[in-house]
Amino acid sequence: MQENPIGIFDSGVGGLTVANAIHQLLPGENLLYFGDTVHLPYGDKSRETIAGYSARITEYLLEQSCKAIVIACNTASANAYDEVVRTAAGKAHVIDVINPVVEFILQQTSYKHIGVIGTKGTINSGTYVSKIIAGNPHLNVSSLATPMLVPMIEEGFIFDDISNAIIRTYLSKPEISSIEALILGCTHYPIIRNQISKYYNFAVDVIDSSRIVASHLREILTEKNLLSPSSSGTCKFLVSDYTDYFQAISKLFFDESLKLEKVSLWN
């Protein structure tokens, strides 16, 4: 069981930031990543549709004997977490990218006003706001949909005038003014974390969920005695539809060139 892989899935490339963080923190673990490129993006789809896609991917990862499943997508975490947990019940531990971040925020004592940015699907679900307020009703939590950031990143507009202008336009909105911390509620966003921090002159804590999720996963595997004894694990990357574009952009998210394999779950 310890040698079994960790399954990680997302609608596309964004979850590779989470996979990379897990690989860096737990280099002995075998990782199996699935990007549902046939159906991306998830952000503009209904809850029922996202839950259906997520359940089918979970079934596949369970068929590959995954000991844990990481929902490396904020939209899927917000809309399909319960469905994935039901599908994996008794077979694998499920970790999403929202609950660990909420737990982290609630452990901090200096924050009074927290901002959240993400896709329309994540923000409209209200998951971050409701979970944080449920844990601490005294916190002020503001959210803002920032849908242009994902295509901006995927088209390679980073660290330039175009991306800085888009970031500035979003972050200057009154909805998220006067915050002490900003949650990056999309797994694409760690790519532009430094740009966001620079906008705030590094005076706002920019919360990178990928690192928090990796640490949370390590805690669970340690607690369940499921950590791999190996010092060097394997990483396998699957997609539901292969394109040269996805191949090219994946390097941006994982720091190295990846070999992608197409697997059809919807025939």
N, C-alpha and C positions, 0 to 999 in steps of 0.2 A: 504493500500500500504506500509506503514512503517513497518508492521510486515512481509511482504513478504521476502522470502529468497534471499540471495546473491548467485548466481551460480558461481562456480569456476571449471575450467577444465584444464586438462593436459593430456599428453599421458600416464602418470603413477604416480609415487610417488613424483617426484620433486616438483610439484605444492603444495604439502602439506606444504612446507616451507612458501609459500605465504599465504595459508589458516591459518597456525598457527600464522603468523604475524597479519593477519586480526582479528583472534580470540582474540589475546592478546590486540590489540588496540581497538577493537569494540566488547567487550564481550556480549553485548546485542543483537547482530545481529544473525539471523538464517542463517547458512551456509549449502549449498548443494554442495558437492564436487563430481566431476566425473572424474575418471581416466580411460582413454581409453586403458586399458591393453591388449586388443586384438590386437591393432595396434602399440604398442610401439616397438622400438623408432620411433619418428617422424623425428629425425635428418637426416636419410638417405633416406627419401621419397621425391617425387616431390612436387612442390608447389601446383599443381592441386589436388593431393591426400590429402595433408594436409588440403587444403581449404575445400574439400568435407567432410572430417571427422569432421572438426571444425564446419561447417554449420549444420551438423546433430546433433551434441551435443548441439549446441546453440538452435536448434528447440526444443530439449527435455527439456532443462532448461527453455525455455519460456513456455512450456506446464506445468511446475511446478510453474508458476507464479513468476519467479525470477525478482526482480526489478532492478538488476544489474548483469552483467556477466563479470567475470574476466578471461581473457586468461592467466592462470598461467603457461605459457610455452613460452619460448623465440622463439623456432622454429615456433610454431603456430602464435605467435605475429608477427614474421617477414614475414610469408608467407600467413597468413589467416585473418589478422586484418580487411581488407576491406570487406571480405566476411562475417565475423561475424557481422560487423556493419550493412551491408545491411540486413542480416537475422533478426537482432534485432531492426531495425529501427522503432521508434515509440512505442516500447514495453519495452525496457530495455536499460539502460546505459551500454556502453561497456568500459572496462578498460583493457589495455594490460600491459605487463611488460617491454616494451621498451620505449614508449613515456614519461612516468613519470620520468624514469631515464635520458633520454635525456634532459628533462626540468631541472632536478636537476643539471646536468653537466653544462648546459648553464648558470645557475645562479651563478656558482662559478667563481671567478675572478683570482684565483691563478694558475689554471691549464694551462699548455702550451702543454703538451704531455700526451695523455690518451691512455691506453691500453684496449682492449676488448678480453675476452676469452669466448668460447662457443662451441656448437656442430658444426659440419660441415655445417648443414643446416642453422643455424643462421649466422655463419661467412660468408658463401658463398653468402647469400642474400645481404650482404653489408648494411643492414638496419641501424645498429648503426652508422657506419662511415658516410653514406650519410646524415642521419638526423642531426648528430652533426655538420658536416661541413656546412650543409645548414644553421644552426643556427649561426655558428661562423666560417667563412672560415679561420680564423687565427689559429685555433686549429690544432694540429697535432694528428691524431687518427690512431693508429695501432691495427690490429686485428690478432688473432691467434686461429685456431681451436685446441681444446684440447679434442679429442674424447675419450681418455682413462679415463678421470676423472669420467664420469658417471658410467661405469661398475665397476670402482675401488670403488666408493662410495657404489654402490648397492651390491657389494660383501663383504662390511664391512671392506675394507682396508682403515682405517682412523686412524690418530694419531699413525702410525707405520712407520717402515723403508721403507716398500714398497711404501706407499702413499707419503712419503716425497721424495723418489727418483723420482717418476713420476712427482710430482709437481715441483721439482727442474729442471728436464729435460725440462719441458715445459717453465717455467718462465725464464729460462736462455737463451732462444732463442733470437737472436738479434732483431727479429721483434718487441719485446715489451720491449726493453731496454730503460733506461733513462726516465721512465714514472713517473708522479706525482700521478696518480690515475689509478686504474684497475677496470673495470666494470666486475662483475661476470655475464656473459651473459647466464647463465643457472640456473634454479631454484634448481638444485641439489647442486650447488656450495657453498651456505651459510653454508652447513654442514662442509666444510673445510676452511671456511673463516679465522679462527685463524691460521691454518697452512700456508695459503698463506701470511697473514700479517707477520707471524714470518719469512718466507723466506726473506721478504723485510726488516727485522729488524724494522718493524712497521713504516718505513719511507715513505711508499706509502699508499694513501687512498684506501682501498678496499671497493668498492661500492656494498652493499647488496641490490639488487632490491626489495626483499620481504618487507622490512620495508618502502621503498619509495612508493611502490605500495599501501600498507595499508594506509599510510598517504594521498595519493592522493585520494583513495576511500573515506576516511572519509570526505575530502574536498568536493567531489562531492555530497555525500549523505547529507551533511549539507546544501550545496547551494541549493539543490533540495527539501529540507525539507523531506528527506526520511529516516533519522536516526530512528532506532527503539527506542521506549520509554522504552523498557524492559531493565533490568539490567543483565539478564541472558538468552542468546540465546541457540538454539540447533545446533548441528553439525551432519550432516548426510553424510556418505561417500559411494559412489557408484563406482563400477568398471564394465567394460564390460566383464571381465573375472576374476574369482576368483582363486587365488592360495595361498597356505599356505605361500609361499615365500613372496608374496606381503603383506600378513597379518603381517608377522614377521618384514619386513623391514620398514613398515609404521610407526612404533613406533619411529624409528630413526629421522623421519622428522616432527612428530607432538608432540613429547614429552610425548605421552601417548598411551596406547593400543586402537586401533580403531575397531569398529564393521563394517565390510565391507559387502555391499549388492550387489549382481550381478544383473545388468540390461542389457538386450540385446537390442541394438539399430540396430544391423545388423543381420537380420534373413534370 
